[in-house]
Amino acid sequence: MPKPSRPSRKFPSRKFPVFSRSSYPEYLRIAAILRTETVGGALLLAATAAALIWANSPAADAYFGLRDLKLGYEPWHLQLSLGHWASDGLLALFFFIAGLELKREFVSGDLRRPSRAAVPVTAAVGGVALPAIIYSAIVWNQGAEALRGWAIPTATDIAFALAVLAVINTHLPSALRTFLLTLAVVDDLIAIGIIAFFYSSGLQPALLLAAVAPLALFAWLVQKRVTRWYLLLPLAAATWGLVHASGIHATVAGVLLGFTVPVAASRRDRHPGSNPDGGTGDGGTGMAERLEHRLRPLSAGFAVPVFAFFSAGVALGGAPGLTIALADPVAVGIVTALVAGKAVGVFGATFLVTKTTRAQLDDGLKWVDVAGLALLAGVGFTVSLLIAELSFGSGSAHDDHAKVAILTGSLTAAVLAAVVLKARNRHYRRLEAEETRDDDGDGVPDVFERSEQDG
């Protein structure tokens, strides 16, 4: 008599949520970052407006004369215009912060878990790839020079995006804000990789190799938790200068320096008064987070707005000049890629991940929320302006048209995102109230305590 077949054991696949709420310490850290970036976004918009007004006023020659004023020491390849000092020098600080943030997220933040990292990383890749494809398809017949701008619409400007959220007064849930920040950081990293590999020229291997020495010494000092600025700053400047002279864009040095900073808190970080530098411990906070906390206001409040001031000034030539600029296929490609390419790329990649893995949207969120965030990702500004200058050369016709397109595309994406997100604002208010409710009065909102128990 044949043996009865053993029933197959089926194990239900456990779903994990995407856009889920982070831990409470991470929530507080992200909130502090976003407050700084929101203020920085307001300054960024003010600097952009000032540049556009000045560049289109009777005193326009004074603006362009200031932007093109050269300072520095030529034998060291450092006689640069003020505009180049802003893009090559000040933005190195911006990318240093991006390097710190990315390393921290993947070493000790929520993104150290592949299940949480998969969606924002995949969304960032989709939000880079599709805009590049759309732009290239539109300008394909315009020649090699136009094609050099393929990377312009690939980046998301977190400060600009947060300024939009502040203007429309939306109560976006913390999970969506965290996703937006992570998305921006990841595609900034992709952008700096693109800059290093595709927009470098006249490579000098000997100088690039020489940059390893100050970089290695900087890394050794920070690994020893040495934080004295008069030791670290000269080494950082030397690394930056040698990378700049080597033909690699100098902002790459910022990311490399950021990657060397340790994330985990050392023993002396956890014990106040034992820091050999003469300082005190910082309650277990790692060096990367401390540096980020100190330097982010300088980056968001000074470096990026100054860069925008020198980069965004374009002589439009009135309505006829604006029409001519936006009719350029380069401008058409940038606007289309920022508005449609970014939105479809980010949304499509997120949808694909959730449908092909065990991921699912967190409770309380719908796909319309993802759509609004994907539209907001089309707000590209700082890195887009930088790549435009690298693609076409500052002051060229394509460069000016590209800058007009970046502004137009970013504003269009911002308006569309505002419409979608504002329509959900009543629901977001309820989620925000839940995230601040503390019935037991222990200082930690109840919803975070429940999340830790469930996790």
C-alpha positions in Angstrom: 0.0 0.0 0.0 1.6 3.3 -1.0 2.4 5.7 1.7 0.3 8.8 1.7 2.1 11.8 0.4 3.4 14.2 3.0 1.7 17.5 2.7 4.1 20.3 1.6 4.8 22.8 4.3 4.3 26.3 3.1 5.8 29.2 5.1 4.0 32.4 4.6 6.3 35.1 3.3 6.6 37.9 5.7 6.1 41.3 4.2 8.3 44.2 5.3 7.1 47.7 5.0 8.8 50.4 3.0 8.4 54.1 4.0 8.1 52.8 7.5 8.7 54.9 10.6 12.4 55.0 11.8 13.6 54.6 15.3 13.0 57.6 17.6 16.7 58.7 17.8 16.9 58.6 14.0 13.6 60.5 13.8 15.1 63.3 16.0 18.3 63.4 14.0 16.5 63.5 10.6 14.2 66.3 12.0 17.3 68.4 13.0 18.8 67.9 9.5 15.7 68.8 7.7 15.2 72.0 9.8 18.7 73.1 8.8 18.1 72.2 5.1 14.8 74.1 5.1 16.4 77.3 6.3 19.2 76.6 3.7 16.5 76.2 1.0 15.1 79.6 1.8 18.5 81.2 1.5 19.1 79.2 -1.7 15.9 80.6 -3.2 16.8 84.2 -2.0 20.3 83.9 -3.5 18.9 82.6 -6.8 16.4 85.4 -7.0 19.1 88.0 -6.2 21.3 86.6 -9.0 18.6 86.7 -11.6 17.5 90.2 -10.7 21.0 91.6 -10.7 21.9 89.7 -14.0 18.9 91.2 -15.7 19.2 94.7 -14.3 21.0 97.8 -15.7 23.9 96.8 -13.4 24.3 93.4 -15.0 27.9 94.1 -16.1 28.8 94.5 -12.4 27.3 91.0 -11.6 29.2 89.2 -14.4 32.4 91.2 -13.6 32.2 90.0 -10.0 31.4 86.4 -11.0 34.4 86.4 -13.4 36.9 88.1 -11.1 39.9 85.9 -10.8 41.8 85.3 -7.5 44.4 82.8 -6.5 47.9 81.5 -7.3 48.4 80.4 -10.9 51.5 78.1 -10.4 49.3 76.0 -8.2 46.5 75.9 -10.8 44.4 77.9 -8.4 43.8 81.2 -10.2 40.1 80.8 -10.5 37.1 83.1 -10.9 34.8 83.7 -8.0 32.3 81.6 -9.7 34.7 78.7 -10.0 35.9 79.1 -6.4 32.2 78.7 -5.4 31.6 75.6 -7.6 35.0 73.9 -7.1 35.6 75.0 -3.5 32.4 75.7 -1.6 30.6 72.7 -3.1 33.4 70.5 -1.8 32.0 71.1 1.6 28.5 70.3 0.3 29.8 66.9 -0.9 31.8 66.3 2.3 28.5 66.5 4.2 26.9 64.2 1.6 29.7 61.7 2.1 29.3 61.8 5.9 25.6 61.3 5.7 25.7 58.5 3.3 28.4 56.6 5.2 26.5 57.1 8.5 23.3 55.8 7.0 24.8 52.6 5.7 27.0 51.9 8.7 24.8 52.7 11.7 21.6 54.3 10.4 18.4 52.6 9.3 19.8 51.9 5.9 22.3 49.4 7.3 19.5 46.9 6.8 19.2 45.8 3.2 15.4 45.6 3.5 15.3 49.4 4.3 18.0 50.4 1.9 16.7 48.6 -1.2 13.8 50.9 -2.0 15.5 54.4 -1.7 18.6 53.2 -3.4 16.6 51.6 -6.3 14.4 54.7 -6.5 17.5 56.9 -6.7 18.9 54.7 -9.5 15.7 54.9 -11.4 15.5 58.6 -10.8 19.0 59.0 -12.3 18.7 56.6 -15.2 15.4 57.5 -16.8 16.0 61.3 -16.9 19.4 60.7 -18.5 17.7 58.4 -21.1 14.9 60.9 -21.8 17.3 63.8 -22.2 19.6 61.9 -24.5 16.7 60.8 -26.7 15.5 64.4 -27.1 18.9 65.9 -28.0 20.2 62.8 -29.9 20.3 64.7 -33.3 21.8 67.9 -31.8 25.4 66.8 -31.8 28.0 65.7 -29.3 28.1 69.0 -27.4 24.4 68.8 -26.6 24.7 65.2 -25.5 27.3 66.2 -22.9 24.5 67.5 -20.8 22.9 64.0 -20.3 23.6 64.1 -16.5 22.1 67.5 -15.8 18.6 66.3 -14.8 19.8 63.4 -12.6 20.1 65.1 -9.1 17.5 66.1 -6.5 18.1 69.2 -4.5 17.0 68.4 -0.9 17.2 72.1 0.3 15.1 73.3 -2.6 12.6 70.5 -2.1 12.3 71.2 1.6 11.8 74.9 0.9 8.9 73.9 -1.3 7.4 71.8 1.5 7.8 74.8 3.9 6.1 77.1 1.5 3.0 74.9 1.0 3.0 74.1 4.8 2.6 70.4 4.3 2.8 68.0 7.3 4.7 65.3 5.4 5.1 62.2 7.6 8.6 61.5 8.9 9.0 58.3 6.9 8.5 60.2 3.6 10.8 63.0 4.6 13.5 60.4 5.5 13.0 58.7 2.2 13.4 62.1 0.4 16.6 62.9 2.3 18.0 59.4 1.5 17.0 59.6 -2.1 18.8 63.0 -2.5 21.9 61.8 -0.7 22.2 58.7 -2.9 21.7 60.4 -6.2 24.2 63.1 -5.1 26.7 60.3 -4.6 25.8 58.9 -8.1 26.2 62.4 -9.5 29.7 62.9 -8.0 30.6 59.5 -9.5 29.4 60.7 -12.9 31.3 64.0 -12.5 34.5 62.0 -11.6 34.3 59.6 -14.5 32.6 61.6 -17.3 33.5 65.2 -16.6 37.2 65.1 -15.8 39.7 66.3 -18.3 43.5 66.5 -18.6 44.1 63.9 -16.0 47.5 64.2 -14.2 48.1 60.8 -12.5 51.1 62.0 -10.6 49.1 64.8 -8.9 46.2 62.4 -8.2 48.6 60.0 -6.6 50.1 62.8 -4.6 46.7 63.6 -3.2 46.7 60.2 -1.5 49.3 61.3 1.0 47.3 64.1 2.7 44.1 62.1 2.4 45.7 59.1 4.1 47.0 61.3 6.9 43.6 63.0 7.3 42.1 59.5 7.5 44.6 58.4 10.1 44.0 61.4 12.3 40.2 61.1 12.2 40.4 57.4 12.9 42.4 58.4 16.0 39.5 60.8 16.8 41.7 63.9 16.4 39.4 66.8 15.7 41.7 69.8 16.0 40.8 72.0 13.0 44.4 73.3 12.5 45.5 69.8 11.8 42.6 68.6 9.7 41.9 71.7 7.7 45.3 72.0 6.0 45.2 68.3 5.1 41.7 68.6 3.6 42.8 71.7 1.7 45.9 69.9 0.4 43.8 67.0 -0.7 41.3 69.3 -2.4 44.1 71.3 -4.2 45.9 68.2 -5.5 42.7 66.6 -6.7 41.7 69.9 -8.4 45.1 70.1 -10.1 45.0 66.5 -11.2 42.1 67.1 -13.6 39.4 65.4 -11.4 36.7 67.8 -10.3 37.7 69.1 -6.9 34.3 68.3 -5.3 35.3 64.6 -5.5 37.8 65.3 -2.7 35.0 66.3 -0.5 33.3 62.9 -0.8 36.6 61.0 -0.3 37.3 63.0 2.8 33.8 62.4 4.2 34.2 58.6 3.7 37.3 58.5 5.9 35.5 59.8 9.0 34.5 57.1 11.5 30.8 56.7 12.2 30.8 54.5 15.3 31.3 56.2 18.7 34.7 55.3 20.2 35.2 54.4 23.9 36.3 57.9 24.7 33.2 59.3 22.9 31.1 57.3 25.3 33.0 58.6 28.4 32.9 62.3 28.9 36.2 64.0 29.7 38.4 61.4 28.1 38.9 62.9 24.7 42.6 63.4 24.2 42.0 66.5 22.0 41.1 68.4 25.1 37.3 68.2 24.5 34.7 66.1 26.2 32.7 63.1 25.1 29.5 63.7 23.2 27.1 61.2 24.8 28.1 58.3 22.5 27.8 60.4 19.3 30.2 59.3 16.6 32.7 61.7 14.9 30.8 61.7 11.6 27.6 62.8 13.2 29.4 65.5 15.2 31.2 66.9 12.2 27.9 66.8 10.2 26.1 68.7 13.0 28.8 71.4 13.0 29.3 71.8 9.3 25.9 71.3 7.8 24.7 74.9 8.8 27.8 76.3 7.0 27.1 74.2 3.9 23.4 74.9 3.8 23.5 78.4 5.0 26.6 79.7 3.2 28.3 77.4 0.7 25.3 76.4 -1.4 23.6 79.8 -1.5 26.8 81.5 -2.5 27.3 78.9 -5.3 23.7 79.5 -6.4 24.3 83.2 -6.4 27.2 82.9 -8.8 25.8 80.1 -10.9 22.1 81.0 -11.4 22.6 84.5 -12.8 21.5 84.4 -16.4 20.8 87.3 -18.7 17.4 86.3 -20.0 16.8 89.1 -22.5 13.2 89.5 -21.6 10.3 87.4 -22.8 11.8 86.8 -26.3 15.1 85.6 -24.8 13.2 83.3 -22.4 11.3 81.8 -25.4 14.5 81.3 -27.3 16.2 79.6 -24.3 13.3 77.2 -23.7 13.1 76.3 -27.4 16.6 75.0 -27.3 16.4 71.1 -27.5 18.9 71.1 -24.6 16.3 73.0 -22.5 13.4 70.9 -23.7 15.4 67.8 -22.7 16.2 69.1 -19.2 12.6 70.2 -18.4 11.1 67.0 -19.7 13.6 64.9 -17.8 13.2 66.7 -14.5 9.4 66.8 -14.6 8.5 63.5 -16.2 11.7 61.5 -16.1 12.4 62.0 -12.4 8.8 61.3 -11.4 8.4 58.2 -13.5 11.9 56.9 -12.7 11.4 57.2 -8.9 7.8 56.1 -8.8 8.4 53.2 -11.3 11.4 51.9 -9.5 9.6 52.0 -6.1 6.6 50.3 -7.5 8.7 47.6 -9.2 10.6 46.8 -6.0 7.4 46.5 -3.9 5.8 44.2 -6.5 8.8 41.9 -7.1 9.9 41.6 -3.4 8.4 41.1 0.0 8.1 44.9 0.4 4.9 46.7 0.8 3.7 50.3 1.6 3.5 51.1 5.3 0.1 51.4 6.8 -1.3 54.9 6.4 0.4 55.6 3.1 -0.9 55.2 -0.4 0.6 55.3 -3.9 -0.5 58.8 -4.4 1.9 59.8 -1.6 4.8 58.1 -3.5 3.7 59.9 -6.6 3.8 63.3 -4.9 7.3 62.5 -3.5 8.4 61.3 -7.0 7.3 64.6 -8.5 9.2 66.5 -5.7 12.3 64.6 -6.7 12.3 66.6 -9.9 13.4 69.6 -8.0 17.0 69.6 -9.2 19.1 72.6 -8.7 22.6 72.7 -7.0 24.2 69.7 -8.6 22.3 70.2 -11.9 23.8 73.7 -12.2 27.2 72.4 -11.5 26.9 69.7 -14.2 25.6 72.2 -16.6 28.7 74.3 -16.2 30.9 71.2 -16.6 29.0 70.1 -19.7 28.9 73.4 -21.7 31.3 75.9 -20.0 30.2 78.8 -17.9 28.6 81.6 -20.0 28.1 79.6 -23.2 24.7 79.6 -24.9 23.8 76.0 -24.0 24.9 76.7 -20.4 22.6 79.7 -20.1 19.7 77.8 -21.7 20.4 74.8 -19.4 20.2 77.1 -16.3 16.9 78.5 -17.5 15.6 75.0 -18.0 16.8 73.8 -14.6 14.9 76.7 -13.0 11.8 76.1 -15.1 11.8 72.3 -14.7 12.4 72.5 -10.9 9.6 75.1 -10.4 7.2 73.0 -12.6 8.0 69.8 -10.6 7.6 71.8 -7.4 4.2 73.1 -8.3 2.9 69.7 -9.4 4.2 68.1 -6.2 2.6 70.8 -4.1 -0.8 70.1 -5.7 -0.5 66.4 -5.0 0.9 66.6 -1.5 -1.3 69.5 -0.4 -4.4 67.4 -1.3 -3.2 64.9 1.3 -2.3 67.4 4.0 -5.3 66.6 6.2 -4.3 62.9 6.3 -0.6 64.0 7.0 -1.8 66.1 9.9 -3.3 63.0 11.5 -0.1 61.0 11.0 1.9 63.9 12.5 -0.4 64.0 15.6 0.1 60.3 16.0 3.9 60.7 15.9 3.9 63.3 18.7 1.4 61.7 21.0 2.9 60.7 24.4 0.2 59.4 26.7 2.6 57.9 29.2 4.6 61.1 29.5 8.0 59.3 29.2 9.3 61.7 26.6 9.1 59.2 23.7 6.0 59.3 21.5 4.0 56.1 22.0 4.0 55.1 18.3 7.8 54.8 18.4 7.7 52.6 21.5 5.2 50.3 19.7 7.3 50.2 16.6 10.4 49.0 18.7 8.3 46.4 20.4 6.9 45.1 17.1 10.4 45.2 15.5 
